[in-house]
Amino acid sequence: MTSVKAGRVNQGRVLQALHDFGPLSRADLARLAGVSRATIGSIVQPLLEGGLLVEGEPQRGATPGGKPARPLWFAPDSPPLAAVHLVPGWVEAALVSADGRILAAASGRFQVTAPAATVVDCVVDQLNTVLAGSTARALGVGIAVGGIVESTSGTIVACNLMPELSGLPLGPLVSERVDLPVHLDLHPRAQAVGDRWSGPGRGEQSFASIYIGEAIGAGLFLNGAIHCGPAGAGGEIGHTVVDIRGRTCRCGQRGCWETIATRDWLREEAARLHLPAAQAMTTALLAGLSAAGNADAEELFEQYARNLALGVVNLQQILAPGLFILHGDVIAGGEALRGRVERQARSYLPTRSAAEPQITFGSAHDRTTLLGAAGLVLSQSFPLVG
């Protein structure tokens, strides 16, 4: 590893330690980053000079007569981070501080079938709105989008839910118009960054962050680093085949996990069972019907948990992330669904061990993906990789 790259990686570890534990002394940062006390000064000095970090007031040392430590933390006036979360028909942008506070937000809507130029305009409009409120130049822009992306070129390769965007070099187009570097990545991978920086993945060395709604995707944080395939490939766990004779998926394959665990599947099954409000069925409605004693709803609720667990346990068997953080429609199922998914996933495993999967849900109406998109900017500037 070159000295420049090593320095950037060590800076990334320092920033991650601050997000995990709050203000820390140089001694604590050296220990958590795995570097010597003599080295930590050269790592943090550029961050101090660049205005990203600031020294706090001297704190009394634990050793009598010792030199008071000055904890480091993100500067209140540090360069902000711009973030965008793009989903079918809707875009949200935010200006985020380096310590994860949302300073400004804006959102806009567009037709799902709108031409690509209209979507780009909507993204740029929302960004300009949040950027206009800051006197400091943003460090960059992170964009989280569903579909298959090529992160190195900032291109949306394919997007089944917004086909007009397939092949769109969204990153370069936005970068040219807002005059900032833009980092484009898969929605669930940005979501994983958000979980790691400020969510249930904080302080964890390995976990899977899975979005389940109109589609399914995963972001993986393994052995202390976000996992990315070549040019950002990977994470399309929704298109792993769980039934080779199953239903045809939007992608053209048969039996993808998405064909048995998305919102569309839930509504189709609810209609087959003649459940109330089947065409508008949600996890929350199903959980309510099940709790009220509707036998068909209870059967569907249990089947849904089994289907969700199937994808979870496949991922556990291959990579063993241990902790699974679920986002999207599923979280409205509450503890009744969470417990079922965890129990079913454990029952699928051939052995019992300390590596049994743990299931937790993200917060309702959180902004994990938006914060993760902002985190992409820091992750690209100071990569958390070895």
N, C-alpha and C positions, 0 to 999 in steps of 0.2 A: 504494500500500500504506500503510495507517495506521501510525503510529509504534508502536502496541502490537503489531500483527501483525509489523512489521519486527523489533521486538525479540525476539519469540518465534522467528521464523525464524533470526535471528542466533544466538540461544541454541541452537537445534537444530544449527546448523553447528558451534558450539563443541563440543557434546556428541559429534557425529559425529567430529570431528577427534580428540577424546580416545580414542574407541573405535578409530579407525583407527591412531593412532600412539602411544598411551600418554600418560603425563604430559607436559605441554607448558607452556612459559612463556607469558606474556601476548603477548610479541612473536611467537612462533610461532603462537599461536592467532589473532592479528590477521591474519597473513599467510594462513593456511589458510581463515579465515572470510571473507576479502576485505574487511576493514574496517580503519580507521586505528588506529594505536597509541592515539590519544586516545579512540577509541570503545570499545575492547575492555573498558576498566574498567567502563563502564556496563552492558555486556552480561553480564559474569561476576559482578558484585557481587550481584545478586539470587540467583544460583545459590549463591554463598557464604553469603549471609545465610539462605537457605532450607535450608541443610544438605546440599545435593546435592553440592557440591564443597568441597574443602579445599586450602589452600596447603601445599606441602611445604617441606622445609628449603631454605634458600638454596643455590644452586649457583653455583660460580665462573663468571663470565662469560668468553666467548671473547676479549673485548677487555680488555687489561690496564688495571686501574683502573676498569673498568666496574662498575655496580651489580649485585650477585649476583641472578640470577633465582630466583624461587620458583615451581617448576612446580605447576600445578594438576592435581588428580586427584579421582576420586570419593571422597567421605568414607566411611570404614568404617562409620559409623553413619547414612548417608544413608537417606532413606525407601525401603523396599524396594518392589518391583513384584510384583504377583501375576499369575500366568499360568495359563491353562487350554487344553489341547488336547483337543478333543472329536471322537471318531471313532465309527463304528458299534460299539456295544456296550462302549465303553471311554472313560474320561475320566482325564486326568492333570492334576494341578495342581502348581504350584510357587511358592515365594517366591524371588525373584531379586534380587540386589543390582544397583545401578545400573551396576556394571562387569561384569555378566554372569555372576556366580557363583550357582549354585543353592544356596540356603541351606536349603531344606526341600522335600520332594516327597511327594505322596500320589497314589494311583490307586484307581479303583473300576470295577466292571463292572456292566452292565445288559443286559437283553435288547434286541436290535435293535428288536423290535416293542413295547417298553415304551411306555406312555403318556407324553406330554410331561412331566407332573408328576413322574414317577419320574426322568426324566433330569435335570430341574432340581434335584430333591433330591440326586441323585448329584453334580452339579457343585458345589452349595452345600456338601455334606458334605466334599468334598475341599478346597475352598477354606478352610472353617473349620478343617480340620486343619492346613494349612500356616500360616494366619494366627495360629493360637493360639500358635505358637512364637516370635512376634515381639513385642517390647515397643513397637516403633515402628509407627505407623499407616502402612499401605501407601499409596503414591501413587495407586493405582488397580488395576484388573484388566483384562487383555487376554485375550480369548477367541478362539481360532482354531477354525473349524468348516468342514467341507466343505459344498458345496451353493451355492445362490445366496443372498447376504445383502444386506440393506440396512443399510449401516454407520451411517447417520445416525440411524436409529431403533433399531438393535440388534436387528433382526428377521431370522430365518431365513425367507426368502421361499419357497424350495423345497429339498428335500433328498431326492433319489431313493433314497439308501441308508438313510435314516432318515425315511420318509414321515410318521411321527407328529409330527415336528418342523416340518413345513412350516407357515409362518404364525406360528410361535412368537416372541413378543417376548422372546427369551432375555436380552438385555442388561438391559432394565428389570427383569425378574423377579429376576435375580441381584443387580442393584444394590440393589434394595429389601431383600433379605434379608441382604446382607453390609455394607450401608451404605457402599459405596464406588462411585466412578464406574467404569463398565464400558464397555470399547471392544470391540465385536464386529467381526470381519473374516473374510474368506475364508482358509481354511487355507493355500493356496499364497502368498497375499500376506503373511501373517504369516511364512511360511517365508522369503520374500524378505527381510523385515526382519531375520530371524535371520541369513541369509547375509551381509547387509550389515553388521550390527553385529559379528558374531563368526565368520563363516564364509568361504568362498572368495570372496565378493563384497566383502570388506573392502578399502576403498581404491579400488574400482572405481566408475566413473561410470555405467556401463550394463551390465546383465546380465538374463538371464531365469532365474528359479528355477522348475523344473517338477517337480511331483509326478506319478509314474507308478506306479500300483498297481491297486487295484480301480476307480479313476477317474483322470482326468487333469485337472490344473489348473495355471495359471501365475500367478506373481507377477512383475511387471516393475519393474525399477529403471532408469529412463531419464533420462539427462542430470542425474544427481545427485538424483533424487527418485523415491519410490515412485509408480507410476502407478495412479490410481484413477479409474474412471468416475463418473458422477453417482450419489451415494448408495452408492458402492462397487461399482457394476456393472463387469463385465469380468472377465477372467481365466479364463473358461470355454472355454479353448482346446480342451479335449477334445471340445467340441460344434461345432467348425468342421468343415465337410463336406469330406472328402477323396475320396469316391466317391459320386456322386449315386445310383448304382444298387446301393450296398452294403447291408450288413445293417441291420436296424432297430435303432436305439439305444434305451436306456431312456427317453430324452427324447422319443421319438416320431419323430425325424428318421431319415433313412437315411444311412448312410455317414459317420457322425461319426468323428473320429480315435479316439475311445474304442472303436469297434467293431473296430479292427485293432491296438490297441497296449496293451490292458490285460491283467491277469492272467486274466480270463475268456476272452479271445480265445486266449491262450497255451494254456490248458487244453483248450479246444475243438479247437484244431489238434493238440495232442499226442495227444488221443483219436483224431482222424481218422487220424493216422499210426501209431496203436497203440504209442506210446512207453510205456516202463515208468512206473508211478505217474502216469499222465496226469491223473487227477482232482485230484491234489495237486501238479501241476507248478509249479515256481517258476523264476525266472531262474537261480538257483544250480544247481538240478538239471539244467536244460537245458544250461547251460554245461559241467557235468561230463560229461554224455552226449556233447556235441559234442567235448570234448577227448579223450574215450575212443575216438573214432572211429566213433560211431553216425552213419551217413550221413543218416538221416532227421532226427536231432537237429541235425546240422550245417546241413541245409537250412532247418529251422525257425529256428535261431539267426540265420542270415543274413537270413531274411525278417523276423524280429522287428526286427533292426537297421535294415533298410530302412524298415519301418513307423514306427519311432521317428524316424528321420531325416526322414521326410516332414513330420511336424508341426514339427520343429525348423526345417527349411529354409523352410517357409511363414512362420514367425514372423521368421526372419532376413530374408526378402525384404521383409516389410512394415515392420519396425521396426529391423532390424539391431542387436540388442543385443550381438552379437559373442560374448559369453560365455554359455554355457548350463550351469547347475548342475542336475543331475538328482538327484532324491531318490526314495525309495520302493523297490519291489521290484527295479527295474532295477540298483541299485548292486551287488547280489549277483552280477551278471554279470561284474564285475571288468574288468580292462583289455581282455580279449578282446571284451567287448561295447562298452565305451567307444570303443575304437579303430574298431570297425566302424561305430558310429553316426556318429562324426566323419567317417570316410572317405566314407560314403554321403551324408551331408548336403552335403559339399563337392562330391561328384560331381553332385548335383542342380542346383547353381548354374550359371547360364549363363556366368559369367565368373569368373576367378580374381583375387583382390585381397587387400589387407591386411585386408579385412573378413570373411575366411573364418570360419565359426563355429568356436569352440573349445568342446569338450565336457569337462566335469569332473563327477565324482560327489561327492555329499555323503558324509559318514562313516556307516558302518554303526552303527545303534543310537544315532545322535546325538539331541540334543534341540533341533535347530535351530528347529523350529516352536514349541516351548515357549518358548525364549529369544526368538523373534520376537514371540510373544504378549506377553511382558513388554516388548519393545521398542516395541510398539504404544502402550503407556502413555506412554513418553517421547516417541514420535513425535507423539502427539496433544497432549501438553502443550507440546512444543517442536517444531513441524513442520519437516521438512526439505524445504521447498519455497520457490521463489523468488517 
